[in-house]
Amino acid sequence: MNFFVGVVEWSEEEESYFRNFWARAEHMGEALGEMIGSAKRHGILNPIVSSVDYADFDDLPETATSDDDGDTFADDTVHSFPTEPTYRLPYGVVESFANDGYTTEDLTVGYATEIGEDEDDDLIELRALVNEDDLLSIYLELIDVLPDISEFWIELQDDWEQTDAEEIYTNANLNTAQSIAEFINRHRTDTLLNGHVTITTFSPTGATNLSISDHKMIEVLTYDEELAARMGQFLEHREVHEQYELVGIDHEFHHWHYRGPQSRDRQGLVELLKQEGFELWVPERE
């Protein structure tokens, strides 16, 4: 069992507020759920956990009280600040308490394109930061831009449950936009909302990887210049505009990855994927 501290924010028209909450939980996603539940019991409408970190119970201030026998605590002190538009991180990633890098105040919706620096490297990388409400719809519509699809895969990150093992499970039967959309929607909690996994649609055209990364950013890797341009045009159409330098969740932004309270653990997800026809990808040895 771990102990976590989080900053809960909420807004009331032109004034916004934040208050510290603590929770005991097995994993961070469970702790965030406990904090949100506690905030609602304290009469807070539409609470958001804006940052979270591991905590030491011995550091709990005297101003913190519990209404559930010590499972959660809330600080009696409430701070206020003027309401301003702020980018909200997608479910699955949350800002940490570290303050020596970029913060959510530096994040804005947009995309950037990079081309390999070497003459022999024609790989084009497109990274996009979008609003949480638009993440899945934009991704599914980008799949429609692909001229062909050969397979879909899910990558389990090596730091999930400290396994130090990155695993990729592939499914060649998920080779249409419709079948991929149905799978994601059917297992939304364990795919889209799991900050420990990357989901990827692969197209043979340009050896293109179209992903929602574990940082919940849209990423395109392709050798097809025309296809990359079409992806960019679609993003512009969806009001996701090109930026010279994109500040993303994946670079110099201190954060944690988490999964939802009702989601499967790593082994549980592996078992689900096998039931759905996925196979573990094993690299060919040279």
C-alpha positions in Angstrom: 0.0 0.0 0.0 1.3 3.4 -1.0 0.6 7.0 0.3 0.0 9.8 -2.2 -0.5 13.6 -2.1 -2.4 15.5 -4.8 -3.5 19.0 -5.6 -7.2 19.1 -6.4 -8.4 22.1 -8.4 -11.9 23.4 -9.3 -13.5 26.5 -10.7 -16.4 28.6 -9.9 -16.8 31.1 -12.8 -14.0 33.7 -12.5 -12.5 32.2 -9.4 -10.6 28.9 -9.1 -9.4 27.1 -6.1 -6.9 24.3 -5.1 -6.6 22.2 -2.0 -4.3 19.3 -1.0 -5.7 15.8 -0.6 -4.0 12.5 0.4 -4.9 8.9 -0.2 -3.7 5.4 0.5 -3.8 3.2 -2.5 -2.1 0.3 -4.3 -1.4 2.3 -7.4 -1.5 6.0 -8.4 -4.7 5.7 -10.5 -6.5 4.3 -7.6 -5.2 7.2 -5.4 -6.5 9.8 -7.9 -9.9 8.1 -7.8 -9.9 8.2 -4.0 -9.0 11.9 -4.0 -11.7 12.8 -6.5 -14.2 10.9 -4.4 -13.1 12.7 -1.2 -13.3 16.1 -3.0 -16.8 15.4 -4.0 -17.8 14.4 -0.5 -16.4 17.8 0.6 -18.8 19.5 -1.8 -16.4 20.3 -4.6 -18.0 20.2 -8.0 -16.0 18.9 -11.0 -12.7 18.4 -9.1 -9.5 17.8 -11.1 -6.3 16.3 -9.7 -3.8 18.7 -11.4 -0.6 17.2 -9.8 0.3 14.2 -7.6 3.3 12.6 -6.0 4.3 9.9 -3.5 4.1 11.1 0.1 5.2 10.2 3.6 2.5 9.8 6.1 4.7 11.3 8.8 4.7 14.6 6.8 0.9 14.9 6.9 0.1 18.4 8.3 -2.0 19.0 11.4 -4.5 20.8 9.1 -5.4 17.6 7.3 -8.5 15.7 8.4 -10.1 12.5 7.4 -13.8 11.5 6.9 -13.2 7.8 6.1 -11.0 6.4 9.0 -7.7 7.5 7.4 -8.1 6.2 3.8 -8.1 9.8 2.6 -7.2 13.2 4.1 -8.1 16.7 3.0 -6.3 19.9 4.0 -8.5 22.5 5.6 -6.6 25.2 3.8 -8.1 26.3 0.5 -6.2 28.6 -1.9 -7.8 30.7 -4.7 -6.6 32.2 -8.0 -8.2 33.8 -11.0 -9.7 31.4 -13.5 -7.6 31.2 -16.7 -7.8 28.8 -19.7 -5.3 25.9 -19.0 -4.5 22.8 -21.0 -5.7 19.7 -19.1 -3.7 16.5 -19.4 -5.5 13.5 -20.9 -6.4 10.6 -18.5 -3.4 8.4 -17.9 -0.7 11.1 -17.3 -0.5 13.6 -14.4 1.9 16.3 -13.6 4.3 15.6 -10.7 5.3 18.1 -8.0 8.8 18.7 -9.6 9.0 22.3 -10.8 12.3 22.5 -12.7 10.8 21.9 -16.2 7.8 22.7 -18.3 4.4 22.8 -16.6 0.8 22.6 -17.9 0.9 26.3 -18.4 3.4 25.8 -21.2 1.3 23.2 -23.0 -0.9 24.2 -25.9 -2.8 22.2 -28.5 -0.7 21.8 -31.7 1.6 19.6 -33.7 5.2 19.6 -34.9 7.0 17.7 -37.7 10.6 16.6 -37.7 12.6 15.0 -40.5 15.7 12.8 -40.0 18.9 14.9 -39.7 21.0 12.4 -41.7 21.0 12.4 -45.5 20.1 8.7 -45.5 17.4 9.1 -42.9 14.1 10.0 -44.5 11.9 9.2 -41.5 9.3 11.8 -40.7 8.0 12.2 -37.2 4.8 14.1 -36.4 3.8 14.7 -32.8 0.5 16.2 -31.8 -0.9 17.4 -28.5 -4.7 17.6 -28.5 -7.5 18.0 -26.0 -8.6 14.9 -24.2 -12.1 15.1 -25.6 -10.7 15.1 -29.1 -7.9 12.5 -28.7 -9.8 9.3 -29.8 -11.9 11.0 -32.5 -8.9 12.6 -34.1 -6.9 9.3 -33.9 -9.7 7.3 -35.5 -10.2 9.8 -38.3 -6.4 9.8 -38.9 -6.7 6.0 -39.4 -9.1 6.7 -42.2 -6.3 8.8 -43.9 -4.1 5.7 -44.1 -4.3 4.1 -47.6 -3.9 0.6 -46.1 -3.6 -1.2 -42.7 -1.8 -4.5 -42.0 -2.0 -4.8 -38.3 -2.6 -3.2 -34.9 -0.5 -3.5 -31.8 -0.3 -2.6 -28.1 3.0 -1.8 -26.4 3.4 -2.3 -22.7 6.0 0.1 -21.3 8.9 -1.3 -19.5 8.4 0.7 -16.3 4.9 -0.5 -15.7 5.0 -2.5 -12.4 8.8 -2.2 -12.6 9.2 -5.2 -15.0 12.0 -3.6 -17.0 10.4 -5.5 -20.0 8.9 -3.7 -23.0 6.4 -6.0 -24.6 4.5 -5.6 -27.9 1.4 -7.6 -28.7 0.2 -7.6 -32.3 -3.0 -8.5 -34.0 -3.1 -8.8 -37.8 -6.8 -9.4 -37.8 -7.4 -5.8 -36.7 -6.7 -4.3 -40.1 -9.6 -2.0 -40.7 -10.5 1.3 -39.2 -13.8 -0.1 -38.1 -12.4 -3.2 -36.3 -9.7 -1.0 -34.6 -12.3 1.5 -33.4 -14.5 -1.3 -32.1 -11.6 -2.8 -30.2 -10.5 0.5 -28.6 -14.1 1.4 -27.6 -14.7 -2.1 -26.2 -11.6 -1.9 -24.1 -11.3 1.9 -23.6 -10.2 1.7 -20.0 -7.3 -0.6 -20.7 -6.1 1.1 -23.9 -7.0 4.8 -24.4 -7.1 5.5 -20.7 -4.1 3.5 -19.6 -1.0 5.6 -19.3 1.3 2.6 -19.4 0.5 1.5 -22.9 1.0 2.8 -26.5 -1.5 1.8 -29.2 -0.4 1.7 -32.8 -2.0 1.2 -36.2 0.5 0.1 -38.9 0.3 0.8 -42.6 2.8 -0.7 -45.1 2.6 2.6 -47.0 5.7 4.4 -45.8 6.1 1.8 -43.0 3.8 4.1 -41.1 3.2 3.9 -37.4 0.1 5.9 -36.2 0.0 5.9 -32.4 -1.5 7.2 -29.3 1.5 7.1 -27.1 1.7 6.3 -23.4 1.9 10.1 -23.0 -1.5 10.3 -24.7 -0.1 12.3 -27.6 -0.7 11.4 -31.2 2.5 10.3 -33.0 3.1 9.5 -36.6 6.3 7.9 -37.9 6.5 7.5 -41.7 8.8 7.4 -44.7 6.0 8.7 -46.9 6.2 12.5 -47.3 2.8 12.8 -49.0 1.1 10.8 -46.3 2.8 13.0 -43.6 1.5 16.1 -45.4 -2.0 14.7 -45.5 -1.9 14.0 -41.8 -0.8 17.6 -41.1 -3.6 18.9 -43.3 -6.1 16.9 -41.4 -4.8 18.2 -38.1 -5.1 21.8 -39.4 -8.7 21.0 -40.4 -9.3 19.9 -36.8 -7.9 23.2 -35.4 -4.6 21.5 -34.3 -2.1 23.9 -35.8 1.5 23.5 -36.6 4.0 24.9 -34.1 7.7 25.6 -34.8 8.6 23.9 -31.5 6.0 21.8 -29.7 6.2 21.6 -25.9 4.9 18.1 -25.2 4.2 15.9 -22.3 7.1 13.6 -23.3 10.0 16.1 -23.0 11.2 18.1 -20.0 7.8 17.8 -18.4 7.8 16.0 -15.0 4.9 13.6 -14.8 3.6 10.2 -13.8 1.8 7.6 -15.7 -1.2 5.8 -14.2 -4.1 3.5 -15.0 -7.7 3.8 -13.9 -9.0 2.2 -10.6 -11.2 -0.2 -12.6 -8.5 -1.2 -15.1 -6.5 -4.4 -15.4 -3.0 -4.8 -14.1 -0.3 -5.8 -16.5 -0.8 -9.5 -16.3 -4.6 -9.1 -16.6 -4.2 -7.0 -19.7 -1.8 -9.6 -21.3 -4.4 -12.3 -20.7 -7.1 -10.1 -22.3 -4.9 -9.4 -25.3 -4.3 -13.1 -25.8 -8.0 -13.8 -25.6 -8.6 -11.1 -28.3 -6.1 -12.8 -30.7 -3.0 -10.8 -30.0 0.4 -12.5 -30.1 3.6 -11.4 -28.4 6.0 -9.9 -31.0 9.5 -11.5 -30.8 12.2 -9.6 -32.8 14.0 -11.7 -35.4 17.6 -12.4 -34.6 20.2 -11.5 -37.1 
